[in-house]
Every structure is written in C-alpha cells, then in structure tokens.
Amino acid sequence: MRDFRKMQVWQKAHNLTLLVYRITKKHPPEEIYGLTSQTRRAAASIPANIAEGCGRERVADFRRFLGMTMGSASELEYHFLLAHDLGFLHDSDYRGAQRDVIEVKRMLASLIVKLKADR
C-alpha cells in the first residue's frame, strides 16, 4: 500500500482539481448540471483514482487505475477545450489549465512506464 499524498502526480492532480473548481465557478449557471458538473467530475476522478489505485495490493491493479486516470485526464483536457470554444474560459485560464492537465498526463505516462518496467 502506498501513501498517495506523497506522490507528486497525486499532488499535481489534486491542485488541478482545485483549479477546476475555481475556474468552473465562472461558467454560466445553466451549465451547473452540464459541462460544469462533468468537468468537475473528470477532474476529481484523477486524484481519486490515483488514491484508490494506491490502496490496492497488486501493482497490476494500480496500473489499471492509472489507465483509468489517464482517460479522465484526457476527458478533462477536452472539457477545457470545449469550455474555451464556448467562451466560458478566458485564454489565460485555458492555457494554464491545459498546461497543467498535460503535465499530469505526462507524469502518469511516466509512472505507467516505470510500473511496467518493474514487473
């Protein structure tokens, strides 16, 4: 069992989730059950899946959760693009959010490769 709080990728993902909650407050109220909710769920599932995977005994299970995490990160990346194209995210917020989610995806990819090599 690993302590997810000590993992740099979890810390980055947690901070990304906090950012998502801040920037989605600016979305139109009619999106609260649409794009806002979906964006927040995708963001929160990233650190949540890392944490859940850390609680698994087998490395293979942890890798599987990291794969799901990568999917959520890609979904979040699209939600940022959609929100920007709809005018819900200003350019500076969009660029920062995209940069952060791409950094998390790179960290996840590196961790997945490392875990595969450690088999």
URWO-V778225 format. One record per residue. N is the residue number from 1. RES is the residue in one small letter. PHI is phi in degrees with one decimal (999 if undefined). PSI is psi in whole degrees, -180 to 180 (999 if undefined). Layout:
n = <N;N>
res = <RES;RES>
phi = <PHI;PHI>
psi = <PSI;PSI>
This chain:
n = <1;2;3;4;5;6;7;8;9;10;11;12;13;14;15;16;17;18;19;20;21;22;23;24;25;26;27;28;29;30;31;32;33;34;35;36;37;38;39;40;41;42;43;44;45;46;47;48;49;50;51;52;53;54;55;56;57;58;59;60;61;62;63;64;65;66;67;68;69;70;71;72;73;74;75;76;77;78;79;80;81;82;83;84;85;86;87;88;89;90;91;92;93;94;95;96;97;98;99;100;101;102;103;104;105;106;107;108;109;110;111;112;113;114;115;116;117;118;119>
res = <m;r;d;f;r;k;m;q;v;w;q;k;a;h;n;l;t;l;l;v;y;r;i;t;k;k;h;p;p;e;e;i;y;g;l;t;s;q;t;r;r;a;a;a;s;i;p;a;n;i;a;e;g;c;g;r;e;r;v;a;d;f;r;r;f;l;g;m;t;m;g;s;a;s;e;l;e;y;h;f;l;l;a;h;d;l;g;f;l;h;d;s;d;y;r;g;a;q;r;d;v;i;e;v;k;r;m;l;a;s;l;i;v;k;l;k;a;d;r>
phi = <999;-104.7;-89.2;-61.5;-63.5;-88.0;-81.8;-60.7;-65.6;-66.6;-60.2;-64.0;-66.5;-63.5;-63.6;-63.0;-63.3;-61.3;-61.7;-59.0;-62.6;-68.3;-76.2;-78.5;-63.0;-85.3;-65.6;-60.9;-57.9;-70.1;-94.0;-57.2;-99.0;-111.9;-61.6;-60.5;-63.3;-66.1;-65.2;-65.0;-64.7;-62.0;-64.6;-66.6;-71.9;-66.0;-67.5;-65.6;-68.7;-62.1;-61.7;-64.9;-62.4;-63.8;-82.0;-85.5;-78.1;-91.8;-61.6;-60.8;-66.7;-59.7;-60.1;-61.4;-66.5;-66.0;-62.9;-64.9;-62.4;-61.5;-62.3;-64.5;-65.0;-66.4;-60.7;-62.4;-58.5;-67.1;-59.9;-62.8;-60.6;-61.8;-61.7;-65.3;-65.2;-84.3;85.6;-84.4;-118.1;-69.8;-53.1;-66.6;-64.1;-62.9;-60.6;-64.9;-66.1;-62.1;-58.0;-66.9;-69.3;-66.3;-63.4;-62.6;-62.7;-64.1;-64.6;-61.8;-61.1;-64.2;-66.4;-62.1;-62.2;-62.3;-65.3;-65.7;-71.1;-81.5;-49.8>
psi = <132;152;104;-29;-23;-9;128;-39;-37;-43;-44;-42;-39;-46;-36;-41;-42;-41;-44;-44;-37;-47;-26;-11;-23;-9;155;146;-31;-10;2;-36;3;-111;-39;-49;-44;-39;-44;-41;-43;-43;-48;-27;-20;-61;-29;-43;-35;-47;-45;-42;-37;-26;-5;149;-37;139;-36;-39;-42;-45;-41;-42;-35;-34;-43;-36;-42;-39;-43;-38;-39;-40;-44;-41;-42;-41;-37;-45;-47;-46;-39;-48;-27;-5;14;-23;128;158;-45;-41;-41;-49;-44;-44;-44;-44;-45;-43;-36;-38;-43;-42;-40;-42;-42;-45;-41;-41;-41;-44;-43;-44;-37;-38;-27;-3;999>
